[in-house]
């Protein structure tokens, strides 16, 4: 049985666009960045979630 990974994220408007962060269940930042639009930042979060799911599947 594979272990599930809990992730959370935040999006915030920054001076030059949008800041995004993805955190693990311990509150540790696993990925982050700054992008020019909210849509681009949300897409980066979704890519990170998909990648985390793929990484879990590869190690199970």
N, CA and C atoms as a LAMMPS dump frame, in Angstrom:
ITEM: TIMESTEP
0
ITEM: NUMBER OF ATOMS
180
ITEM: BOX BOUNDS ff ff ff
-5.0000000000000000e+02 5.0000000000000000e+02
-5.0000000000000000e+02 5.0000000000000000e+02
-5.0000000000000000e+02 5.0000000000000000e+02
ITEM: ATOMS id mol type element x y z
1 1 1 N 0.849 -1.177 0
2 1 2 C 0 0 0
3 1 3 C 0.891 1.236 0
4 2 1 N 0.577 2.212 -0.834
5 2 2 C 1.42 3.397 -0.868
6 2 3 C 0.92 4.461 0.086
7 3 1 N 1.87 5.201 0.604
8 3 2 C 1.575 6.268 1.554
9 3 3 C 1.142 7.525 0.796
10 4 1 N 0.099 8.158 1.277
11 4 2 C -0.386 9.381 0.639
12 4 3 C 0.39 10.578 1.188
13 5 1 N 0.613 11.535 0.338
14 5 2 C 1.328 12.751 0.701
15 5 3 C 0.322 13.899 0.746
16 6 1 N 0.298 14.629 1.835
17 6 2 C -0.592 15.783 1.951
18 6 3 C 0.17 17.044 1.585
19 7 1 N -0.398 17.813 0.675
20 7 2 C 0.2 19.072 0.261
21 7 3 C -0.82 20.187 0.381
22 8 1 N -0.325 21.376 0.615
23 8 2 C -1.147 22.582 0.649
24 8 3 C -0.431 23.624 -0.196
25 9 1 N -1.169 24.682 -0.565
26 9 2 C -0.519 25.724 -1.358
27 9 3 C -1.052 27.096 -0.988
28 10 1 N -0.286 28.097 -1.405
29 10 2 C -0.736 29.469 -1.249
30 10 3 C -0.418 30.234 -2.526
31 11 1 N -1.285 31.173 -2.847
32 11 2 C -1.087 32.112 -3.949
33 11 3 C -1.247 33.503 -3.358
34 12 1 N -0.355 34.39 -3.703
35 12 2 C -0.494 35.758 -3.226
36 12 3 C -0.005 36.735 -4.286
37 13 1 N -0.683 37.851 -4.348
38 13 2 C -0.295 38.867 -5.306
39 13 3 C 0.979 39.545 -4.809
40 14 1 N 1.939 39.684 -5.702
41 14 2 C 3.219 40.301 -5.377
42 14 3 C 3.376 41.569 -6.211
43 15 1 N 4.42 42.297 -5.962
44 15 2 C 4.643 43.556 -6.663
45 15 3 C 4.672 43.381 -8.185
46 16 1 N 5.325 42.331 -8.648
47 16 2 C 5.478 42.122 -10.092
48 16 3 C 4.728 40.906 -10.618
49 17 1 N 3.668 40.484 -9.945
50 17 2 C 2.907 39.326 -10.42
51 17 3 C 2.333 38.546 -9.267
52 18 1 N 2.542 37.229 -9.286
53 18 2 C 1.963 36.337 -8.284
54 18 3 C 3.026 35.411 -7.718
55 19 1 N 2.992 35.228 -6.428
56 19 2 C 3.884 34.328 -5.709
57 19 3 C 3.108 33.068 -5.37
58 20 1 N 3.707 31.912 -5.597
59 20 2 C 3.062 30.65 -5.244
60 20 3 C 4.011 29.799 -4.419
61 21 1 N 3.452 29.015 -3.508
62 21 2 C 4.226 28.095 -2.669
63 21 3 C 3.412 26.822 -2.461
64 22 1 N 4.093 25.699 -2.47
65 22 2 C 3.488 24.416 -2.127
66 22 3 C 4.218 23.893 -0.901
67 23 1 N 3.449 23.46 0.097
68 23 2 C 3.979 23.003 1.373
69 23 3 C 3.61 21.553 1.615
70 24 1 N 4.488 20.823 2.322
71 24 2 C 4.123 19.47 2.731
72 24 3 C 3.367 19.531 4.053
73 25 1 N 3.015 18.368 4.577
74 25 2 C 2.183 18.335 5.787
75 25 3 C 2.907 18.855 7.029
76 26 1 N 4.226 18.981 6.96
77 26 2 C 4.984 19.544 8.072
78 26 3 C 5.209 21.045 7.931
79 27 1 N 4.662 21.635 6.861
80 27 2 C 4.811 23.059 6.633
81 27 3 C 6.09 23.441 5.917
82 28 1 N 6.803 22.444 5.411
83 28 2 C 8.05 22.689 4.695
84 28 3 C 7.724 23.022 3.237
85 29 1 N 8.327 24.074 2.712
86 29 2 C 8.121 24.46 1.315
87 29 3 C 8.779 23.433 0.413
88 30 1 N 7.992 22.845 -0.489
89 30 2 C 8.537 21.859 -1.43
90 30 3 C 8.746 22.458 -2.817
91 31 1 N 8.072 23.566 -3.109
92 31 2 C 8.249 24.271 -4.384
93 31 3 C 7.663 25.666 -4.239
94 32 1 N 8.253 26.619 -4.972
95 32 2 C 7.711 27.975 -4.946
96 32 3 C 8.239 28.754 -6.132
97 33 1 N 7.665 29.917 -6.339
98 33 2 C 8.124 30.757 -7.426
99 33 3 C 7.307 32.023 -7.559
100 34 1 N 7.73 32.855 -8.492
101 34 2 C 7.041 34.1 -8.84
102 34 3 C 6.73 34.045 -10.328
103 35 1 N 5.504 34.352 -10.691
104 35 2 C 5.092 34.343 -12.089
105 35 3 C 4.256 35.581 -12.382
106 36 1 N 4.167 35.958 -13.651
107 36 2 C 3.512 37.222 -13.991
108 36 3 C 1.988 37.232 -13.853
109 37 1 N 1.349 36.062 -13.866
110 37 2 C -0.118 36.051 -13.797
111 37 3 C -0.608 35.022 -12.784
112 38 1 N -1.824 35.243 -12.309
113 38 2 C -2.435 34.313 -11.37
114 38 3 C -2.64 32.953 -12.032
115 39 1 N -3.044 32.947 -13.296
116 39 2 C -3.265 31.686 -14.012
117 39 3 C -1.969 30.886 -14.121
118 40 1 N -0.871 31.564 -14.408
119 40 2 C 0.421 30.877 -14.514
120 40 3 C 0.849 30.312 -13.16
121 41 1 N 0.617 31.062 -12.105
122 41 2 C 0.966 30.591 -10.765
123 41 3 C 0.115 29.38 -10.38
124 42 1 N -1.176 29.422 -10.677
125 42 2 C -2.057 28.291 -10.375
126 42 3 C -1.632 27.058 -11.174
127 43 1 N -1.246 27.248 -12.427
128 43 2 C -0.782 26.13 -13.258
129 43 3 C 0.5 25.522 -12.673
130 44 1 N 1.387 26.344 -12.146
131 44 2 C 2.609 25.839 -11.529
132 44 3 C 2.288 24.996 -10.294
133 45 1 N 1.319 25.443 -9.504
134 45 2 C 0.881 24.671 -8.337
135 45 3 C 0.349 23.31 -8.792
136 46 1 N -0.499 23.31 -9.806
137 46 2 C -1.093 22.066 -10.293
138 46 3 C -0.032 21.12 -10.843
139 47 1 N 0.97 21.663 -11.555
140 47 2 C 2.074 20.826 -12.047
141 47 3 C 2.835 20.203 -10.882
142 48 1 N 3.05 20.984 -9.832
143 48 2 C 3.752 20.472 -8.658
144 48 3 C 2.969 19.345 -8.012
145 49 1 N 1.652 19.515 -7.891
146 49 2 C 0.812 18.453 -7.32
147 49 3 C 0.878 17.191 -8.17
148 50 1 N 0.786 17.348 -9.499
149 50 2 C 0.866 16.179 -10.386
150 50 3 C 2.212 15.482 -10.257
151 51 1 N 3.279 16.275 -10.206
152 51 2 C 4.621 15.704 -10.067
153 51 3 C 4.764 14.96 -8.752
154 52 1 N 4.221 15.522 -7.694
155 52 2 C 4.287 14.848 -6.384
156 52 3 C 3.551 13.526 -6.449
157 53 1 N 2.426 13.48 -7.126
158 53 2 C 1.691 12.228 -7.29
159 53 3 C 2.476 11.219 -8.096
160 54 1 N 3.159 11.669 -9.133
161 54 2 C 3.975 10.776 -9.956
162 54 3 C 5.155 10.253 -9.151
163 55 1 N 5.757 11.112 -8.331
164 55 2 C 6.897 10.684 -7.508
165 55 3 C 6.464 9.618 -6.504
166 56 1 N 5.293 9.776 -5.928
167 56 2 C 4.786 8.794 -4.972
168 56 3 C 4.545 7.471 -5.676
169 57 1 N 3.94 7.528 -6.858
170 57 2 C 3.669 6.309 -7.615
171 57 3 C 4.944 5.586 -8.019
172 58 1 N 5.998 6.319 -8.301
173 58 2 C 7.26 5.718 -8.726
174 58 3 C 7.96 5.008 -7.568
175 59 1 N 7.7 5.452 -6.349
176 59 2 C 8.385 4.853 -5.211
177 59 3 C 7.542 3.804 -4.503
178 60 1 N 6.289 3.656 -4.908
179 60 2 C 5.408 2.697 -4.236
180 60 3 C 5.667 1.282 -4.699
